[in-house]
Amino acid sequence: MAIPSKLAALLIVEVVAIIIAVPIIIVARPESVAVAPAEAVEAAVREALAPPNRGMDRVTAVSVGEGDGGEVGVVLTLNAGLPGLRGLDAKGDVVAVLRAIRHTGVAYDQVVVHATFPLVGPLGGISEEPVISAVYSRSVVDATDWERFVVEGVYLIADGVELLADFAE
């Protein structure tokens, strides 16, 4: 059974139109911009943390180890708060950092979170000093249901933690 010449011509025109249109659609799509892992982590952490209230940048350093099995490191400044609530606020910041890192899709084996706060030294001078250092394995970060997690337990799930006493509460 032969295809009538008019129908054959229409089919050829449609096939040519599809062949021509497909490259145009692909070319017209914007290319996705590759973001470095450290930039992805920094952007996610900045978005997750509350705005600064001490006039300092909340995220002071971010590092991501090369390849799989690396370490993600975040250094943040803690906000000022009421003395009795500083520890709870700091725990909330650590939870926000861990939750943000989990959702970036960046490859890592562990997360190290360092937090600083102004302290009065022995001679009365004030300087920004480390007050929290906590290490979390990827398996713990991935297994934790961050939507239901109670922030008070954030140091209990850490693989290692060092705290200034004022921030342990």
N, C-alpha and C positions, 0 to 999 in steps of 0.2 A: 504494500500500500504506500503510495507516494504522498508526501506532504505537499499540499498546494503551495505554489511559489509565493503567494502573498503571505501565508502563514509562516513559511520558512524565512522569509525576509523579516517578519516581525520577531521571530525567535532570535535571529542573528542580531537584530538591533538591541533586543533585551539583554542578550549575553554580553555584547560589546558594552552596553551601558553599565552593567554590573561590574565588568572587568575595569572599566574606567573609573567608576564611582568608588570602588573599594580602596584603591590607593589614595584617592583624595580624602576619604574619611580618615584613613590611618595617618596621613601626613598632617591633617588638620588637628589631630589630637595633640594637646600639649604634652611634652615629655615630662615625666615625673622627675622631680629634682631629688637627687640622692642627698640624704642628710647623714653626716658623720654620727656614729653612735654617741659620742660625748655631747654633741649638739642636741640630739634627740633626748638624751637623759636630762640635760640641763633645762631644756624647754619644758619637759614634762614636770620636773621638780619645781621649777619657778611657778608653773600654773597651779600646782597642788598646794603650795605653801601660802599662808595668809600674807597679806602685804606687810612690809616692814613698818615698825613703829619706833625704831631707834635711829632712823636716818641712815641706815647701813643696808647694803645689798644683802638679801637673805641667802643667796647662793654665792659663795666666794671661790669655790673650786669644784671641778668635776673631772674625773678621769675614768677612762674605760680601757681595760687591758686589751691587748691585741688578740684577735681570734677567739675561738671557743676556749673556755676555761679561764677567762680573764676575770679581773676584779673590777667592779664598779665602785668608785669612791666619790663620796659627796661630802663637802664641807659647807656647813650652813651656820649662819648667825641666828641665835634664838632671839625672839622678840622679848621686850620687857613685859613684865606682868606682875601681878600681886605676888609677894614672896611665897605665900602658901600654895599658889597655883602654878608656879614656874615649872615644877617637876611634871605636872600633868600636861601643861602646854608643850613642854619639850617632848614628851611621849607622843603627843598628837603630831608634832612635826616629824618625828622619826617614822611614824605610821604613814604619814602623807608621802614621805620620800620613798618608802618601800613599795607602797601601792603604785606610785607614779612609775617607778622603775619597772615593776612587773608588767605594766601595760605598754611599755615602749617596744617590746619585742627584741631588745638588744641581748646578744649572747653574753653570758657571764656565769661564773661559778659561785661567786659570793659578792655581797654588798657590804661595804664599810661606810658607816655614817659617823662623821665627826661633827660635833656642834660646839660653838664657842659662845661666850657670854662675858661681859665686862666684870672683872674682879678687882677688888682692892688689894694691892700688894702689901708687903710688910712695912714699907716706908710710906704708905698712904697713897701711892700712885694707882691710877686705874688703867687697866689694860685688858684687851680682848684675849681671853685664854680658853683653851679647850676644857669643856666640862663634861662632855659625853663622847665616848668612842664605843661603837657597837658593830659587831660583825654578824652577818646573816647569810646562811647558805641559800643557794638558789632553790633547793628542794623545800626549804621552809617558806621562802617567799612565795613560791608557786602553790604550795599546799594550803596556805592560809586564805581563809575566806575574809578578805579585807572589808567587805560590806557589813559583816556581823562581828568583826573582831573588836574586842574590848581593849582600848588603848593602854589601860593599866598593865596589861600582860606583855607589852612589847619587849621588855628586857628579859622576860622569862623564856621567850622563844629564840633569843640570840645565842649564837655559838660562843660568843665572848662579849663582855661588856665591862667598861670602866666608867664610873660616874663620880662626879663631885657629890658629896653627901646631900647638898641642897637640892639636887635634881633627881634623887633616888625615890622621892615620895610619889 
